[in-house]
Structures are given as C-alpha cells and as structure tokens.
Amino acid sequence: MAGGPSDPYRTSSAPRRKRAKIHKKREGSIKPGNTKNEINVTPLVDVVLVLLIIFMVVTPMLHRGVHVQLPETKNHEKKQDTGEQLVVTIRGDGAVFIETDKIPTDQLVDRVKHELKKSRPVHVRADKTVQYKVVREVLEKIHDAGAQNVGMGTEEQK
C-alpha cells in the first residue's frame, strides 16, 4: 500500500493522519442528486425543425424530368407540381423524355397510353431552342394517346 509505514518512498517519518470529513455535522443530510433517466429531446427537435425548414425551401425549386431552358412568357400562370402530372420533356436536340426515361418517338404513343391508365394531367416541357415542328409532333402524339389535360411549361419573363 503506497504511503503506509513500510513505504520506501515516504519522505516524512511522521505518522499518517486520517483524513477528516469536511462536513461532519451534515454528513447525513448531504446526498448525491437524483439521476434523470429521461432523454433530452430539445436538441433533436431543433435539428428536425431546421431540416424541415430546409426541405420546405428547397422542394419548390426542384424540377422533375430532364433539365431544359424553358421559353419565357409574360402572362405566366404558376401551378404547383403535385407529383401527379406526367412530365414529358423535349430537349433541344429533339430527344423526348417521360420523367427521366428517353423514349423513341415511335414508342411515345404507347408509353403515354400506359402512363395514362389512370387519368393524369400531362405537363410538356420543351427547350426554347427546339423547333416548334418537333413540339407540335409530340403534342399530336400525346393527344393521340388520349390525354385530356395537357399543359406547357414556361418560365416567367422578368
């Protein structure tokens, strides 16, 4: 035992005293505090709230389908993307996409019919550099597939 009477490292020859307790009178009344067995959820709520705000701000900026530069219009009517719409995108080189899948133009009617088994609106987004002839052909094929509600995507002119 370190510090005992036979300790070779002890420098003093005086006998060791017992340590006195500081609060001898209050020894019985001083007790350790109760431990809490509950999880503090305040930091968790703070983090979840920040994530919710980030998603609420970023979500309206997201576009479904392939990225294209849409034509600009003065009388722009904003409609919320509910995720229900079928998005058909026409890229500047004439390639046609349903959502993000490239579709050959000869298979467009069949694919749109398959997607429109339940009644859905169709949202056509065409690049502003594509020729109107290509857009018209795609619109005719969408009409031939039986689409009742077709809208064109544009950007608001600033």
C-alpha positions as CSV (number, residue, x, y, z in Angstrom):
1,M,0.0,0.0,0.0
2,A,1.5,3.3,-1.0
3,G,2.2,5.8,1.8
4,G,2.0,3.2,4.6
5,P,4.6,2.7,7.4
6,S,6.7,0.4,5.2
7,D,6.6,2.6,2.1
8,P,10.2,3.1,0.9
9,Y,9.2,6.3,-1.0
10,R,7.8,8.0,2.1
11,T,9.9,11.1,3.0
12,S,8.4,12.1,6.3
13,S,8.8,10.0,9.4
14,A,5.6,11.4,11.0
15,P,2.7,9.0,11.3
16,R,-0.1,9.4,8.8
17,R,-3.2,11.1,9.9
18,K,-6.7,10.0,8.9
19,R,-8.5,12.5,6.7
20,A,-11.2,14.4,8.4
21,K,-14.5,14.8,6.7
22,I,-15.3,18.4,5.9
23,H,-19.0,18.4,6.8
24,K,-19.1,16.1,9.8
25,K,-22.4,17.6,11.1
26,R,-24.1,17.5,7.8
27,E,-22.8,14.1,6.7
28,G,-26.3,12.5,6.9
29,S,-28.1,15.3,5.1
30,I,-25.7,15.6,2.1
31,K,-26.8,13.1,-0.5
32,P,-26.0,12.8,-4.2
33,G,-28.6,14.3,-6.6
34,N,-31.1,12.1,-8.2
35,T,-30.2,11.0,-11.7
36,K,-32.6,11.7,-14.6
37,N,-33.4,8.7,-16.7
38,E,-35.0,10.9,-19.4
39,I,-33.6,11.8,-22.8
40,N,-33.3,15.5,-23.5
41,V,-35.2,15.8,-26.8
42,T,-34.8,19.6,-27.2
43,P,-31.7,19.3,-29.4
44,L,-33.4,16.6,-31.5
45,V,-36.4,18.9,-32.0
46,D,-34.1,21.8,-33.0
47,V,-32.3,19.7,-35.6
48,V,-35.6,18.3,-37.1
49,L,-37.0,21.8,-37.3
50,V,-34.0,23.1,-39.2
51,L,-34.2,20.1,-41.6
52,L,-37.9,20.7,-42.2
53,I,-37.3,24.3,-43.0
54,I,-34.5,23.4,-45.4
55,F,-36.8,20.9,-47.2
56,M,-39.6,23.4,-47.4
57,V,-37.4,26.0,-49.0
58,V,-35.6,23.6,-51.4
59,T,-38.5,21.5,-52.6
60,P,-40.3,24.1,-54.7
61,M,-37.1,24.7,-56.6
62,L,-36.8,21.1,-57.7
63,H,-38.0,20.2,-61.2
64,R,-38.9,16.8,-62.3
65,G,-37.7,15.4,-65.6
66,V,-34.7,16.4,-67.7
67,H,-33.2,19.9,-67.3
68,V,-34.1,22.3,-70.2
69,Q,-34.2,26.0,-70.7
70,L,-37.9,26.8,-70.9
71,P,-39.3,29.6,-73.1
72,E,-40.2,32.8,-71.2
73,T,-43.8,34.3,-71.2
74,K,-45.3,37.5,-69.9
75,N,-48.6,36.1,-68.6
76,H,-47.2,33.2,-66.6
77,E,-49.6,31.1,-64.7
78,K,-48.0,29.2,-61.8
79,K,-49.3,25.8,-61.0
80,Q,-47.9,23.6,-58.1
81,D,-46.3,20.4,-59.1
82,T,-48.2,17.8,-57.1
83,G,-46.2,14.8,-58.5
84,E,-49.4,13.5,-60.1
85,Q,-48.6,15.0,-63.5
86,L,-46.9,13.1,-66.2
87,V,-43.9,15.1,-67.3
88,V,-42.8,14.9,-70.9
89,T,-39.6,16.8,-71.7
90,I,-38.3,17.7,-75.2
91,R,-34.6,18.5,-75.2
92,G,-33.0,21.0,-77.7
93,D,-31.8,18.2,-79.9
94,G,-35.3,16.7,-80.2
95,A,-34.9,13.9,-77.8
96,V,-38.2,13.1,-75.9
97,F,-38.2,12.0,-72.2
98,I,-41.0,10.8,-70.0
99,E,-39.9,11.8,-66.5
100,T,-36.2,10.8,-66.9
101,D,-36.6,7.9,-69.4
102,K,-35.6,8.6,-73.0
103,I,-38.4,7.4,-75.3
104,P,-38.1,6.9,-79.1
105,T,-40.7,9.0,-80.9
106,D,-42.3,5.9,-82.5
107,Q,-43.0,4.4,-79.0
108,L,-44.3,7.7,-77.5
109,V,-48.0,7.0,-78.0
110,D,-47.8,3.5,-76.4
111,R,-45.8,4.7,-73.5
112,V,-48.1,7.7,-72.8
113,K,-51.2,5.4,-73.1
114,H,-49.6,3.1,-70.5
115,E,-48.8,6.0,-68.2
116,L,-52.4,7.5,-68.6
117,K,-54.2,4.3,-67.5
118,K,-55.4,6.4,-64.5
119,S,-56.5,9.9,-65.5
120,R,-53.5,12.2,-65.1
121,P,-52.7,15.6,-66.5
122,V,-49.7,15.8,-68.8
123,H,-47.1,18.6,-68.4
124,V,-44.9,19.2,-71.5
125,R,-41.6,21.0,-71.0
126,A,-39.8,21.9,-74.3
127,D,-36.4,23.6,-74.6
128,K,-36.6,27.1,-76.0
129,T,-34.2,26.1,-78.8
130,V,-36.2,23.2,-80.1
131,Q,-38.1,23.8,-83.4
132,Y,-41.9,24.2,-83.0
133,K,-42.4,21.4,-85.5
134,V,-40.9,18.9,-83.1
135,V,-43.1,20.2,-80.2
136,R,-46.2,20.0,-82.4
137,E,-45.5,16.4,-83.4
138,V,-45.0,15.4,-79.7
139,L,-48.2,17.2,-78.7
140,E,-50.1,15.4,-81.5
141,K,-48.8,12.0,-80.3
142,I,-49.8,12.8,-76.7
143,H,-53.3,13.8,-78.0
144,D,-53.4,10.5,-80.0
145,A,-52.6,8.6,-76.7
146,G,-55.8,10.0,-75.2
147,A,-54.5,12.8,-72.9
148,Q,-57.3,15.1,-71.9
149,N,-55.4,17.7,-69.9
150,V,-52.1,18.9,-71.4
151,G,-50.2,21.9,-70.2
152,M,-47.0,23.6,-71.5
153,G,-44.2,24.6,-69.1
154,T,-42.7,28.1,-69.3
155,E,-40.6,30.5,-67.2
156,E,-41.9,33.9,-66.1
157,Q,-40.4,36.7,-68.0
158,K,-38.5,39.1,-65.7
